Amino acid sequence: IRVLVVGAGLTGSLSACLLRRELKDKNVHIVVWDKARGVGGRMSTFRPPDPSCHSADLGAQYISATREYARSHHSFYTELLEEGILRPLDCAVEGLRHKDGSTDYVAPLGMSSVVKHFLRHSGEPDLFLEHQVSGLYRRGSSWEVHRKQGDSQNFDSVLLTIPVPQILQLEGDLGDVLSVQQRELLHGVSYSSRFALALFFPPGTDLGVPWGVRYYNNDDGGAGLGPSLVVHTGVPFGLQNLERNAEEVQPIILGELNRLLPALPQPISIKCHKWRYSQVASAVAGCPGHMTLSEHPLLVCAGDAFTHSNFDGCLTSALSTLEAFKGVM
Ligand SMILES: Cc1cc2nc3c(=O)[nH]c(=O)nc-3n(C[C@H](O)[C@H](O)[C@H](O)COP(=O)(O)OP(=O)(O)OC[C@H]3O[C@@H](n4cnc5c(N)ncnc54)[C@H](O)[C@@H]3O)c2cc1C
């Protein structure tokens, strides 16, 4: 059975891993495609051109496990902590209104190491980067999956973990398989947008701030490697500037950062990134974590849009996706 997982973000890598662990006796061959040049999706880690600087997470910064999730997803947290992929966050977090009892973790090697961990534990699936899906066509008992580059391949089952607006843009037979209710639910999904600005400093630089993470409200406006600092803009700023490119917005964010932290030293390089689909503002209502669009051949969509935008949301989605696959395989 050939299964295509579209998207090598956290949901795609977790789903590939769970499918491999649970369906290993069923002769399932898993293939993962992602349109990007690296894995991670919104948990991507940027490596600056200067090797003396620390890499920076442009999307997710840390993972907060509520007491309930720490219990229900205990085995996943234990696995990540034991392998050194996650470590308790040990710096000061200022301005965060945390729910009681949550524990925060960071990924010392970058958030993409969490995604890479689950890909590694998927029995090293065939991973193809720069493979952008452009359309899905039903061909008897399989899906013919088209790439933007022009070629296509057939799969028995397909799992889409890409942001919902991008699912709705796919060409082919998707329009025919969606029920009226599913179409309405998917059109109801919305995302916030954000810009991320990463500043990279030479080794030995003291950033002169007493915190590791600081939240500003609207009124405020590795060993041997140089530190990096990541700034995320707020939701209203993302909305106002959504159609501007990262180069245009970079000086605005830098100006505000200089106002907030006037003593910040001079960085040696800077990277600005636009997240059009940042965190899910409105998820698919009443959804168990995935949506089955077709049972024969199987077509499922999953991701944080079917739960909520964080590590545990993606894990909940991947666990429910596994049940959907087990139900028909
Ligand atoms: C700025 C920011 C800050 C965040 N902060 C936190 C945080 O601190 N803690 C936390 O837990 N979460 C945080 N999140 C949320 C978290 O990052 C997401 O919930 C999670 O990464 C979503 O994973 P996913 O696999 O569902 O989707 P994605 O990570 O979006 O993965 C989808 C993948 O599909 C690929 N793709 C898209 N279209 C196609 C196509 N047509 N063909 C092939 N591939 C395609 C993309 O390249 C991408 O790799 C943050 C997100 C952002 C953007």
The ligand as an SDF file (V2000), in Angstrom:
LIG
                    3D

 53 58  0  0  0  0  0  0  0  0999 V2000
    5.2740   32.6340   14.0830 C   0  0  0  0  0  0  0  0  0  0  0  0
    4.7580   31.3690   14.6940 C   0  0  0  0  0  0  0  0  0  0  0  0
    4.9240   31.1250   16.0560 C   0  0  0  0  0  0  0  0  0  0  0  0
    4.4510   29.9520   16.6200 C   0  0  0  0  0  0  0  0  0  0  0  0
    4.7060   29.7150   17.9410 N   0  0  0  0  0  0  0  0  0  0  0  0
    4.4360   28.4870   18.4550 C   0  0  0  0  0  0  0  0  0  0  0  0
    4.9460   28.1190   19.7210 C   0  0  0  0  0  0  0  0  0  0  0  0
    5.6670   28.8900   20.3790 O   0  0  0  0  0  0  0  0  0  0  0  0
    4.6410   26.8770   20.1950 N   0  0  0  0  0  0  0  0  0  0  0  0
    3.9100   25.9620   19.4610 C   0  0  0  0  0  0  0  0  0  0  0  0
    3.6960   24.8230   19.9250 O   0  0  0  0  0  0  0  0  0  0  0  0
    3.4250   26.2850   18.2270 N   0  0  0  0  0  0  0  0  0  0  0  0
    3.6820   27.5150   17.7100 C   0  0  0  0  0  0  0  0  0  0  0  0
    3.2680   27.8310   16.4470 N   0  0  0  0  0  0  0  0  0  0  0  0
    2.3350   26.9200   15.7580 C   0  0  0  0  0  0  0  0  0  0  0  0
    3.0370   25.6880   15.1720 C   0  0  0  0  0  0  0  0  0  0  0  0
    4.2220   26.0810   14.5360 O   0  0  0  0  0  0  0  0  0  0  0  0
    2.0750   25.0270   14.1700 C   0  0  0  0  0  0  0  0  0  0  0  0
    0.8580   24.6980   14.8270 O   0  0  0  0  0  0  0  0  0  0  0  0
    2.6520   23.7300   13.5940 C   0  0  0  0  0  0  0  0  0  0  0  0
    3.9940   23.8770   13.2110 O   0  0  0  0  0  0  0  0  0  0  0  0
    1.7970   23.3310   12.3960 C   0  0  0  0  0  0  0  0  0  0  0  0
    2.3220   22.1370   11.8290 O   0  0  0  0  0  0  0  0  0  0  0  0
    1.6080   21.4580   10.5800 P   0  0  0  0  0  0  0  0  0  0  0  0
    2.4500   20.2870   10.2180 O   0  0  0  0  0  0  0  0  0  0  0  0
    0.1710   21.2080   10.8720 O   0  0  0  0  0  0  0  0  0  0  0  0
    1.6410   22.5510    9.4120 O   0  0  0  0  0  0  0  0  0  0  0  0
    2.9130   23.1920    8.6850 P   0  0  0  0  0  0  0  0  0  0  0  0
    4.0360   23.3220    9.6280 O   0  0  0  0  0  0  0  0  0  0  0  0
    2.4100   24.4310    8.0180 O   0  0  0  0  0  0  0  0  0  0  0  0
    3.3290   22.1000    7.6010 O   0  0  0  0  0  0  0  0  0  0  0  0
    2.7640   22.0570    6.3140 C   0  0  0  0  0  0  0  0  0  0  0  0
    3.8580   21.7210    5.3220 C   0  0  0  0  0  0  0  0  0  0  0  0
    3.2460   21.5680    4.0250 O   0  0  0  0  0  0  0  0  0  0  0  0
    4.0970   22.1190    3.0440 C   0  0  0  0  0  0  0  0  0  0  0  0
    3.2440   22.4360    1.8940 N   0  0  0  0  0  0  0  0  0  0  0  0
    2.3300   23.4330    1.7730 C   0  0  0  0  0  0  0  0  0  0  0  0
    1.7160   23.3570    0.5710 N   0  0  0  0  0  0  0  0  0  0  0  0
    2.2500   22.2820   -0.0780 C   0  0  0  0  0  0  0  0  0  0  0  0
    2.0050   21.6700   -1.3600 C   0  0  0  0  0  0  0  0  0  0  0  0
    1.0870   22.1310   -2.2060 N   0  0  0  0  0  0  0  0  0  0  0  0
    2.7560   20.5820   -1.7010 N   0  0  0  0  0  0  0  0  0  0  0  0
    3.7020   20.0620   -0.8520 C   0  0  0  0  0  0  0  0  0  0  0  0
    3.9510   20.6030    0.3740 N   0  0  0  0  0  0  0  0  0  0  0  0
    3.2270   21.6930    0.7560 C   0  0  0  0  0  0  0  0  0  0  0  0
    4.7500   23.3190    3.7140 C   0  0  0  0  0  0  0  0  0  0  0  0
    5.9930   23.6280    3.0860 O   0  0  0  0  0  0  0  0  0  0  0  0
    4.9170   22.8170    5.1600 C   0  0  0  0  0  0  0  0  0  0  0  0
    6.2010   22.2520    5.3700 O   0  0  0  0  0  0  0  0  0  0  0  0
    3.7470   28.9890   15.8270 C   0  0  0  0  0  0  0  0  0  0  0  0
    3.5910   29.2190   14.4550 C   0  0  0  0  0  0  0  0  0  0  0  0
    4.1060   30.3820   13.8900 C   0  0  0  0  0  0  0  0  0  0  0  0
    3.9980   30.5810   12.3940 C   0  0  0  0  0  0  0  0  0  0  0  0
  1  2  1  0
  2  3  1  0
  2 52  2  0
  3  4  2  0
  4  5  1  0
  4 50  1  0
  5  6  2  0
  6  7  1  0
  6 13  1  0
  7  8  2  0
  7  9  1  0
  9 10  1  0
 10 11  2  0
 10 12  1  0
 12 13  2  0
 13 14  1  0
 14 15  1  0
 14 50  1  0
 15 16  1  0
 16 17  1  0
 16 18  1  0
 18 19  1  0
 18 20  1  0
 20 21  1  0
 20 22  1  0
 22 23  1  0
 23 24  1  0
 24 25  2  0
 24 26  1  0
 24 27  1  0
 27 28  1  0
 28 29  2  0
 28 30  1  0
 28 31  1  0
 31 32  1  0
 32 33  1  0
 33 34  1  0
 33 48  1  0
 34 35  1  0
 35 36  1  0
 35 46  1  0
 36 37  1  0
 36 45  1  0
 37 38  2  0
 38 39  1  0
 39 40  1  0
 39 45  2  0
 40 41  1  0
 40 42  2  0
 42 43  1  0
 43 44  2  0
 44 45  1  0
 46 47  1  0
 46 48  1  0
 48 49  1  0
 50 51  2  0
 51 52  1  0
 52 53  1  0
M  END
$$$$
